[in-house]
């Protein structure tokens, strides 16, 4: 009983103390250009298989399993790895759902979950830095590559799917802000 109350309090304070960042929309225009000439070289970052997609009947069980795993992981570096993996899985889910022609609600939710997991990884990274423990540079680099790969997939989704480009641009702005924050870590 005490452990569950402690976990709830930790989650509550993690949400409250999560860093909040403002983005100056005046200085940064993130218009998505779908022309082939505007494409950069693809990011070399392997993405995991997502497993069951949200339109599968057993998806709720998978999500429950992931929530339980999230609570059971106690080491900060393992929490970061878990959230990076989840962020990568959700962005691949969005891409696969788009390929299947699934509804835009599933795709947008997958993108949102991907960003939320990346932000949680950043929060755990900040916690490690503020605690004075050894800073895992390899996790910072992995999180940065993951975010850049996610931006690449955002652009592909905006050009290929029926999702509003403004929705994708909003997600892209949030991810670019996340990338700036990751790059500011020393």
Secondary structure, DSSP 8 states (H G I E B T S, - for coil): -HHHHHHHHHHHHHHHTS------TTT--------GGG-------------S-TTSTTHHHHHHHHHHHHHH--SHHHHHHHHHHHHHHHHHHHHHHHHHT--HHHHHHHHHHHHHHHHHHHHHHHHHHHHT----HHHHHHHHHHHHHHHHHHHHHHHHSSS-HHHHHHHHHHHHHHHHHHHT--
